[in-house]
Amino acid sequence: MANMGYKVLQYDGSIYKAPYNHPNIKFFKKFVGTKDSNNTITLQTIIKQNNININSHNILQVDIEDNEWDMLENIDLKEVSKYFTQILFEFHNCNVEDDKLSQRRFKILEKINKYFTPIHTHFNNHGMIFYSKGLFLSDTIEVSYMNNKAIESFEYKSGFGSIVGLDSPNSTNYPEIPVIFPN
């Protein structure tokens, strides 16, 4: 994205500098969280401090190692939908066999679906892999969403989750896990 001329904002408190040196990348050594502190920052503050243009087609990518659930529970997604055409999440700790945890996750996913539609799903094969109800699954799932206001002009293709040339295993030591939507 940076090579295509887009401004990229990276937040990661676990590393000291951005993995890529590029004039379009601005790195912040902070974790994204549910409150502002010395080492965390909220998405609302990121939007405000960086003057995110509400009229641009902004993309939000979130991989915050299981903290995404707390962030999503404590955020106004209607407000987020004003700023982002696409949001991409790596959801951690997804285990369909844990009913209590799954119910919490489903409420959050329903909240997202009010403003965004999933357009692509990919299992991260580097997470915990398990077999449940006749399917191989991962506890880490990558989901790309499109803003519901923009979805009308999007050409959606149904079928299996893997798209040739788009998906690749997160770990080359393990096979890719196909996303299969049962009938």
Residue pairs with C-beta under 8 A, 6 or more apart in sequence:
1 8
1 24
1 59
2 8
2 20
2 22
2 23
2 24
2 25
3 22
3 24
5 24
6 24
7 24
7 26
8 22
8 24
8 25
8 26
9 26
9 28
9 46
9 50
10 18
10 25
10 26
10 27
10 28
11 28
11 30
11 31
11 32
11 41
11 46
12 27
12 28
12 29
12 30
12 31
13 29
13 30
13 31
13 39
13 40
14 31
15 29
16 29
17 27
17 29
18 25
18 27
26 50
28 41
30 39
30 40
30 41
31 39
31 40
31 41
31 64
31 67
32 40
32 41
32 42
32 43
32 46
32 62
32 64
32 67
32 71
33 40
33 41
33 42
33 64
33 67
33 70
33 71
34 40
34 42
34 67
34 70
34 71
34 74
35 42
36 42
36 45
42 71
42 75
43 60
43 71
43 75
43 80
44 75
44 76
44 79
46 52
47 83
52 58
52 83
54 82
54 83
57 85
57 86
57 150
58 83
58 84
58 85
59 84
59 85
59 86
59 87
59 88
60 80
60 83
60 84
60 86
60 87
60 88
61 87
61 88
61 89
62 68
62 71
62 87
62 88
62 89
62 90
63 89
63 90
64 71
65 92
66 92
66 93
68 89
68 90
68 91
68 92
69 91
69 93
69 104
69 105
69 108
72 108
72 111
72 112
73 108
77 111
77 112
77 114
77 115
77 116
78 114
78 115
80 87
80 115
81 115
81 116
81 147
81 148
81 149
84 147
85 146
85 147
85 150
86 144
86 145
86 146
86 147
87 112
87 116
87 144
87 145
87 147
88 142
88 143
88 144
88 145
89 142
89 143
89 145
90 124
90 140
90 141
90 142
91 105
91 140
91 141
91 142
91 143
92 127
92 139
92 140
93 101
93 139
93 140
94 102
94 105
94 138
94 139
94 140
94 141
95 101
95 102
95 128
95 130
95 139
96 102
96 132
96 133
96 137
97 130
97 132
112 145
114 148
115 147
115 148
116 145
116 146
116 147
116 148
117 145
117 146
117 148
117 151
118 143
118 144
118 145
119 144
119 145
119 146
119 151
119 154
119 156
120 143
120 144
120 161
120 163
120 166
121 141
121 142
121 143
121 144
121 161
121 179
122 141
122 142
122 143
122 161
122 162
122 167
122 179
123 137
123 138
123 140
123 141
123 142
123 161
123 176
123 177
123 178
123 179
124 138
124 140
124 141
124 142
124 170
125 138
125 169
125 170
125 171
125 174
125 175
125 176
125 177
126 140
126 170
126 171
126 174
127 138
127 139
127 140
128 138
128 139
128 140
129 136
129 137
129 138
129 139
129 174
129 177
130 136
130 137
130 138
130 139
131 137
135 180
135 182
136 177
137 177
138 177
146 154
160 178
160 179
160 180
160 181
161 167
161 178
161 179
161 180
161 181
162 176
162 178
162 179
167 176
168 176
169 175
169 176
